[in-house]
Amino acid sequence: MMIIASYSIKGGVGKTALSVNLSYALSEAGQRTLLIDLDPQGAAEFYFRVSSAEKFRMNDTRTLWGGLLRNVRETDFSGLDIIPSNLAYRHFDIALDSMEKRRKQLRRVLEKFSEDYDTIVLDCPPNITLLSENVFRASDMILVPVIPTILSQRTLEQLDSFFRDEELPVERLRPFFSMVQKRNNMHRDTISELSASFPQFLKTTIPFSADVEKMGLRRMPLLAYSRACDAAQAYRALCNEIIALQETVS
Amino acid sequence: MEPQRNCADWLVLPPGLSPECLGDGWDVARQRRTVAIFTFHDTFEWGLWFSGYTLYSTGDEYVLQTHVNGWPGAVKCTERGVGRRFWHDFSTDAMRSYLREPLGLRGLTAVATGRFSTQLCELRNDMGKIVCRVEWNTVAEEPGGVEILVWCRVLPLRGYAREAAQVTERLASIGAAPSSAGPIALLLRHAHQEPRVYTLKPTFDLSFETPAREAVGRIISTILSIADSNIHGIISDLDTEFLHDYRICLRKTRSLLGLVKDVYPAGETCRVRKQLGDLARATNRLRDLDVYLLARQDLLEGLPDSLHQGLTQIFAEFSSEREVEQRRVGTQLHGRATARKLRVLRESFSSPSTHEASSAALLPVGPLVFRGIYRRYRKIRKIGKDISIDTADEMLHQLRIECKKLRYLMEFFNELIPAKEGLLLQKQLRRLQGRLGDFNDSSVQQRFLLDWWHKGRSGIDAALAMGGLLALLHQRRHQARLLVDEVLQEFIGDDVATTFKRIFRRPAVMSENNSPKDRPQ
């Protein structure tokens, strides 16, 4: 089982759009996929028309696992389940902090899903907390959407430094360009510069698209209602690139 | 039809109900409806049904599926093609391997055709989220279109168990309920093709004290009914087992009449036995040819490749002759005379009073038959003791006939014999009969071949093959002869003799011991 995180310190870069569409594309490719919405805002679950998760205790790994398991919801799409978010997730850090081996507990809990799923996708909130650190240690691949702007460049550099300082597996960081506008010179220059300094950038770029924004109206993954648009094709290409990487890693 | 997980998952619905009956709780969206016409196939003995399978063809595809009480189960294998009758007509290894045992020598025949429709319905909540799915199915007769059954299955989504329970509850409130008989069972019932157990060894509800004529009459009318049920299969030439079973029924009836003396007037017994003999004799040639043609592969494997061409010629001639012979037998059986003859015989044995009085008619059947069994065994023992490796074939032939008579008696009156010991004795008897049968078959086949050849056949390839066949059969006959002695000595040995004596010599004592608790439940 592979665990893939969709993460960025910065908000509004397309993390949830990535989580939702990547999960959909993975399930369409035949992988039994579980999307876990770790962001208390609960945007991912909104796109799947799923209600918030029921509250549950997080005293230890057993109760955390039991709570997550109880909240698995089958989506309308074959092979794709979701664990919706809950405002209580804002206490995730406190809960993890009270456990032994507090930086590695999430992996231990998620491993228990390995019989049911081929891939778990984590939609993460935009911050660096103990939960984020658990996500970094739990994930086989951390996808970082990067809008090709100076500010995004800065946050990627911050994340890279954090990984190196905390001796986290920096090779698992897989940034990719998101919301790219081809005609924007600054975007073109930033892509060129960042690709040179971060060789682990994925090849696929996700274009800026109004179709993606309509997900909020349609309340379903872009790939489910607009399969042929540029952004949909890009998400599918990104999924294929990730599957190829999964095979290399495994 | 999707594989089922459990019969209890299926709910039978009142006729005419549609998925919109759930519309007051959820938005119902029907997915694409699939409709297919399935023709189910099985053998005369329902070999597939009773092995837990159904085989249907749809378009140019055969599908083998498991079933529980006519509820469709998992698909085991599929194969493209049409017009398959025997297991070896199928081409894929998987299909052949599944069908070989349940079909045996039996041919498939279409038993019912139905129009099956399946439609998946999605139930959405206020947010537009699918919270439950329901598979909606119907089966209707084809042609005709009369709906036979509507049934559904609630398919819960993970995390939405409460909604699934609400859907089930709603369906129950409008009449949905589990049912033991599934759509295939109902389709068969509708087509008047309900699977029934077919056996050549039925029970007759006899007791030790049943008057002999009543008991024998009950047995004979039952066996003749079985013979009758095979006639349509012989006429339409569905498979060779129809003729085989028909002949066994005639032979058993004839044999029984000869074994229970004085139960019917001697003249009548003699007349009926002759009639039965005539009916059987009329099919002798066809059966001989069947036996040869069924052994074709075995004989081909027994001869070198160089003789296969000649052997193929011989079999081609057998095959042509069989076609002619089958038509002749079919026409004869189809005719009124044979049907009337069998009907009159069956009816006359259904009522004991239709015959003149005779000395043993009212005697209790138990002691009469047990004495007969014991006498038969002693005769076999006497013949057996005189048999050595040099004994003439005639003696072995006589031994085989006596064994057959004993076997029939023990089978007919099996209900009266203590179960455990009866089974053991019959098992030993069957082993001896098997060895004697092998020996006899190879002798008879040699004679058949020689007769056939002497009727003016020619051709060097055929002559060579004939020589090869005769040598092969001679060798088999010799081997079979050597194998007879071992089982014969066991069967006539002191242990078996003591058991026969204990059970059958004093039938009055056995009568007391033959309580129901001795019988298998």
Contacts between the chains, C-beta under 8 A, distances in Angstrom:
chain1	res1	chain2	res2	distance
A	48	B	129	7.4
A	49	B	127	4.5
A	49	B	128	5.5
A	49	B	129	3.8
A	50	B	129	6.3
A	51	B	127	7.5
A	71	B	159	7.1
A	72	B	158	5.6
A	72	B	159	5.4
A	73	B	157	7.6
A	73	B	158	6.7
A	73	B	159	3.6
A	73	B	160	7.1
A	74	B	157	3.8
A	74	B	158	4.0
A	74	B	159	5.8
A	74	B	160	6.8
A	76	B	122	7.7
A	76	B	129	6.7
A	76	B	130	4.5
A	81	B	158	6.0
A	81	B	159	7.5
A	219	B	128	6.9
